[in-house]
Amino acid sequence: MSNFLLSIILSYLVGSFPSAYVIGKIFYNKNVLELGSKNVGTTNAYRVLGPIPAIFTMVIDILKGTLGSFMPVLLGIGDRHFMLYIGFAAVLGHSFSIFLRFKGGKAVATSAGILLAYNPLLFIMAFATFVTLVLLTSTVSFSSLTTLTLLSIISLFGHDTIFSVIAILVTIFIFIRHIPNIKRLIHGNENILNFGLLHYLKNK
Protein backbone atom coordinates (compact mmCIF):
# COMPACT_ATOMS: atom_id res chain seq x y z
CA MET A 1 0.00 0.00 0.00
CA SER A 2 1.43 3.37 -1.00
CA ASN A 3 1.90 6.05 1.62
CA PHE A 4 -0.54 8.24 -0.30
CA LEU A 5 -3.34 5.69 0.01
CA LEU A 6 -2.37 4.98 3.61
CA SER A 7 -2.58 8.69 4.46
CA ILE A 8 -6.09 8.87 2.97
CA ILE A 9 -7.25 5.86 4.96
CA LEU A 10 -5.74 7.11 8.21
CA SER A 11 -7.18 10.59 7.70
CA TYR A 12 -10.62 9.12 7.03
CA LEU A 13 -10.43 6.95 10.15
CA VAL A 14 -9.35 9.90 12.29
CA GLY A 15 -12.22 11.95 10.90
CA SER A 16 -14.62 9.08 11.56
CA PHE A 17 -14.12 9.23 15.32
CA PRO A 18 -17.60 10.28 16.56
CA SER A 19 -16.63 12.55 19.43
CA ALA A 20 -20.13 13.77 20.39
CA TYR A 21 -21.46 10.21 20.28
CA VAL A 22 -18.61 8.83 22.41
CA ILE A 23 -18.80 11.67 24.95
CA GLY A 24 -22.56 11.31 25.22
CA LYS A 25 -22.47 7.54 25.65
CA ILE A 26 -19.56 7.29 28.07
CA PHE A 27 -20.17 10.30 30.33
CA TYR A 28 -23.91 10.97 30.05
CA ASN A 29 -25.46 7.69 28.90
CA LYS A 30 -27.17 9.60 26.09
CA ASN A 31 -27.19 8.86 22.38
CA VAL A 32 -26.95 12.08 20.37
CA LEU A 33 -28.05 10.17 17.29
CA GLU A 34 -31.47 9.71 18.90
CA LEU A 35 -31.87 13.11 20.59
CA GLY A 36 -32.18 16.73 19.46
CA SER A 37 -31.35 17.09 15.78
CA LYS A 38 -29.84 13.56 15.83
CA ASN A 39 -26.55 14.99 14.64
CA VAL A 40 -23.06 14.31 15.99
CA GLY A 41 -21.85 17.88 15.73
CA THR A 42 -21.11 20.56 18.30
CA THR A 43 -24.53 22.23 18.14
CA ASN A 44 -26.46 19.08 18.94
CA ALA A 45 -23.92 18.18 21.62
CA TYR A 46 -24.65 21.57 23.18
CA ARG A 47 -28.41 21.03 23.12
CA VAL A 48 -28.35 17.43 24.32
CA LEU A 49 -25.30 17.30 26.61
CA GLY A 50 -24.55 20.90 27.59
CA PRO A 51 -21.89 23.55 26.98
CA ILE A 52 -18.82 21.75 28.38
CA PRO A 53 -19.33 18.55 26.34
CA ALA A 54 -20.04 20.75 23.31
CA ILE A 55 -16.71 22.56 23.75
CA PHE A 56 -14.86 19.24 23.99
CA THR A 57 -16.72 18.00 20.93
CA MET A 58 -15.77 21.09 18.93
CA VAL A 59 -12.10 20.93 19.96
CA ILE A 60 -11.82 17.23 19.14
CA ASP A 61 -13.60 17.67 15.80
CA ILE A 62 -11.28 20.53 14.85
CA LEU A 63 -8.24 18.47 15.80
CA LYS A 64 -9.52 15.57 13.70
CA GLY A 65 -9.22 17.78 10.63
CA THR A 66 -5.81 19.03 11.74
CA LEU A 67 -4.41 15.56 12.39
CA GLY A 68 -5.90 14.26 9.15
CA SER A 69 -4.22 17.10 7.26
CA PHE A 70 -0.86 16.27 8.81
CA MET A 71 -0.91 12.65 7.61
CA PRO A 72 1.06 13.38 4.42
CA VAL A 73 3.59 15.33 6.49
CA LEU A 74 3.95 12.46 8.96
CA LEU A 75 4.34 9.97 6.12
CA GLY A 76 6.67 12.24 4.14
CA ILE A 77 4.70 12.50 0.91
CA GLY A 78 3.80 15.32 -1.44
CA ASP A 79 4.06 19.07 -1.04
CA ARG A 80 2.18 21.39 1.31
CA HIS A 81 -1.01 21.18 -0.74
CA PHE A 82 -1.31 17.49 0.09
CA MET A 83 -2.49 18.67 3.52
CA LEU A 84 -5.63 19.97 1.80
CA TYR A 85 -6.25 16.85 -0.29
CA ILE A 86 -5.72 14.38 2.52
CA GLY A 87 -7.45 16.59 5.08
CA PHE A 88 -10.65 16.35 3.06
CA ALA A 89 -10.67 12.61 3.79
CA ALA A 90 -11.13 13.52 7.46
CA VAL A 91 -14.11 15.68 6.50
CA LEU A 92 -15.64 12.73 4.67
CA GLY A 93 -14.91 10.55 7.68
CA HIS A 94 -16.74 12.94 9.99
CA SER A 95 -19.73 13.16 7.65
CA PHE A 96 -19.85 9.45 6.79
CA SER A 97 -18.30 7.73 9.79
CA ILE A 98 -17.49 4.04 9.42
CA PHE A 99 -18.15 3.73 13.16
CA LEU A 100 -21.71 5.05 12.79
CA ARG A 101 -22.72 3.05 9.71
CA PHE A 102 -21.70 5.99 7.51
CA LYS A 103 -23.78 8.56 9.34
CA GLY A 104 -22.17 11.69 10.69
CA GLY A 105 -22.10 15.43 11.17
CA LYS A 106 -21.93 18.40 8.86
CA ALA A 107 -18.15 18.75 9.12
CA VAL A 108 -17.79 22.48 9.83
CA ALA A 109 -15.41 21.99 12.76
CA THR A 110 -13.41 19.26 11.00
CA SER A 111 -13.06 21.49 7.94
CA ALA A 112 -11.83 24.25 10.22
CA GLY A 113 -9.18 21.81 11.42
CA ILE A 114 -7.79 21.61 7.90
CA LEU A 115 -7.48 25.39 7.87
CA LEU A 116 -5.75 25.31 11.27
CA ALA A 117 -3.13 22.95 9.85
CA TYR A 118 -2.68 24.80 6.57
CA ASN A 119 -2.98 28.46 7.59
CA PRO A 120 -3.26 29.07 11.36
CA LEU A 121 -3.62 32.85 11.01
CA LEU A 122 -6.54 32.50 8.60
CA PHE A 123 -8.06 29.95 10.97
CA ILE A 124 -7.94 32.48 13.83
CA MET A 125 -9.60 35.10 11.65
CA ALA A 126 -12.30 32.68 10.50
CA PHE A 127 -12.93 31.41 14.02
CA ALA A 128 -13.24 34.96 15.36
CA THR A 129 -15.72 35.76 12.58
CA PHE A 130 -17.75 32.65 13.37
CA VAL A 131 -17.88 33.37 17.12
CA THR A 132 -18.87 36.99 16.49
CA LEU A 133 -21.70 35.94 14.18
CA VAL A 134 -22.93 33.34 16.67
CA LEU A 135 -23.03 35.94 19.44
CA LEU A 136 -24.97 38.31 17.17
CA THR A 137 -27.37 35.90 15.47
CA SER A 138 -27.61 33.02 17.98
CA THR A 139 -27.70 30.80 14.90
CA VAL A 140 -24.90 28.32 14.26
CA SER A 141 -25.93 27.31 10.74
CA PHE A 142 -26.09 30.91 9.47
CA SER A 143 -22.79 31.74 11.17
CA SER A 144 -21.06 28.66 9.73
CA LEU A 145 -22.28 29.18 6.17
CA THR A 146 -21.53 32.90 6.21
CA THR A 147 -18.01 32.34 7.55
CA LEU A 148 -17.32 29.68 4.93
CA THR A 149 -18.60 31.92 2.16
CA LEU A 150 -16.42 34.82 3.32
CA LEU A 151 -13.42 32.51 3.60
CA SER A 152 -13.93 31.24 0.05
CA ILE A 153 -14.17 34.81 -1.27
CA ILE A 154 -11.04 35.88 0.65
CA SER A 155 -9.14 32.87 -0.72
CA LEU A 156 -9.68 34.19 -4.26
CA PHE A 157 -7.56 37.25 -3.47
CA GLY A 158 -4.56 35.19 -2.44
CA HIS A 159 -2.04 33.56 -4.72
CA ASP A 160 -2.91 29.97 -3.86
CA THR A 161 -5.19 28.56 -6.54
CA ILE A 162 -5.29 25.07 -5.05
CA PHE A 163 -6.35 26.42 -1.66
CA SER A 164 -9.09 28.49 -3.32
CA VAL A 165 -10.41 25.47 -5.20
CA ILE A 166 -10.43 23.27 -2.09
CA ALA A 167 -12.03 26.05 0.00
CA ILE A 168 -14.84 26.44 -2.55
CA LEU A 169 -15.36 22.68 -2.84
CA VAL A 170 -15.52 22.28 0.94
CA THR A 171 -17.96 25.20 1.15
CA ILE A 172 -20.21 23.61 -1.49
CA PHE A 173 -20.05 20.26 0.33
CA ILE A 174 -21.02 21.86 3.65
CA PHE A 175 -23.82 23.88 2.02
CA ILE A 176 -25.23 20.60 0.69
CA ARG A 177 -25.01 19.08 4.18
CA HIS A 178 -26.91 22.12 5.48
CA ILE A 179 -29.81 22.04 2.98
CA PRO A 180 -32.44 21.40 5.72
CA ASN A 181 -30.98 24.28 7.75
CA ILE A 182 -30.99 26.57 4.72
CA LYS A 183 -34.67 25.81 4.12
CA ARG A 184 -35.46 26.67 7.74
CA LEU A 185 -33.42 29.87 7.50
CA ILE A 186 -35.38 30.91 4.40
CA HIS A 187 -38.68 30.24 6.16
CA GLY A 188 -37.53 31.94 9.36
CA ASN A 189 -37.88 28.92 11.62
CA GLU A 190 -34.29 27.81 12.09
CA ASN A 191 -33.39 26.75 15.63
CA ILE A 192 -31.41 29.30 17.64
CA LEU A 193 -29.17 28.95 20.66
CA ASN A 194 -30.25 30.04 24.13
CA PHE A 195 -27.68 32.84 24.17
CA GLY A 196 -26.59 35.70 21.94
CA LEU A 197 -28.13 38.98 20.79
CA LEU A 198 -30.96 37.49 18.72
CA HIS A 199 -32.00 35.20 21.58
CA TYR A 200 -31.96 38.18 23.97
CA LEU A 201 -34.07 40.33 21.62
CA LYS A 202 -36.62 37.56 21.05
CA ASN A 203 -37.04 37.02 24.78
CA LYS A 204 -36.93 40.66 25.88
URURVEN-V251984 format. One record per residue. RES is the residue in three letters. OMEGA is omega as a letter, one per 20 degrees, with the letter a starting at -180 (* if undefined). Layout:
BEGIN
RES:OMEGA
RES:OMEGA
END
This chain:
BEGIN
MET:a
SER:r
ASN:r
PHE:r
LEU:r
LEU:a
SER:r
ILE:a
ILE:a
LEU:r
SER:r
TYR:a
LEU:r
VAL:r
GLY:a
SER:a
PHE:a
PRO:a
SER:a
ALA:r
TYR:a
VAL:r
ILE:r
GLY:a
LYS:a
ILE:a
PHE:a
TYR:a
ASN:r
LYS:r
ASN:a
VAL:r
LEU:a
GLU:a
LEU:r
GLY:r
SER:a
LYS:a
ASN:a
VAL:r
GLY:a
THR:a
THR:r
ASN:r
ALA:r
TYR:a
ARG:a
VAL:a
LEU:a
GLY:a
PRO:a
ILE:r
PRO:r
ALA:r
ILE:r
PHE:r
THR:a
MET:a
VAL:a
ILE:a
ASP:r
ILE:a
LEU:r
LYS:r
GLY:r
THR:r
LEU:r
GLY:a
SER:a
PHE:a
MET:r
PRO:r
VAL:a
LEU:a
LEU:r
GLY:a
ILE:r
GLY:r
ASP:a
ARG:a
HIS:r
PHE:r
MET:r
LEU:a
TYR:a
ILE:r
GLY:a
PHE:r
ALA:r
ALA:r
VAL:r
LEU:r
GLY:r
HIS:a
SER:a
PHE:a
SER:r
ILE:a
PHE:r
LEU:a
ARG:r
PHE:r
LYS:r
GLY:a
GLY:a
LYS:r
ALA:r
VAL:a
ALA:a
THR:r
SER:r
ALA:r
GLY:r
ILE:r
LEU:r
LEU:r
ALA:a
TYR:a
ASN:a
PRO:a
LEU:r
LEU:r
PHE:a
ILE:r
MET:a
ALA:a
PHE:r
ALA:r
THR:a
PHE:a
VAL:r
THR:r
LEU:r
VAL:a
LEU:r
LEU:a
THR:a
SER:a
THR:a
VAL:a
SER:r
PHE:a
SER:r
SER:a
LEU:r
THR:r
THR:r
LEU:r
THR:r
LEU:r
LEU:r
SER:r
ILE:r
ILE:a
SER:a
LEU:a
PHE:r
GLY:r
HIS:a
ASP:a
THR:a
ILE:r
PHE:r
SER:a
VAL:r
ILE:r
ALA:a
ILE:r
LEU:r
VAL:r
THR:r
ILE:r
PHE:a
ILE:r
PHE:r
ILE:r
ARG:a
HIS:a
ILE:r
PRO:r
ASN:a
ILE:r
LYS:r
ARG:r
LEU:a
ILE:a
HIS:r
GLY:a
ASN:r
GLU:r
ASN:r
ILE:r
LEU:a
ASN:r
PHE:a
GLY:a
LEU:a
LEU:r
HIS:a
TYR:a
LEU:r
LYS:a
ASN:a
LYS:*
END
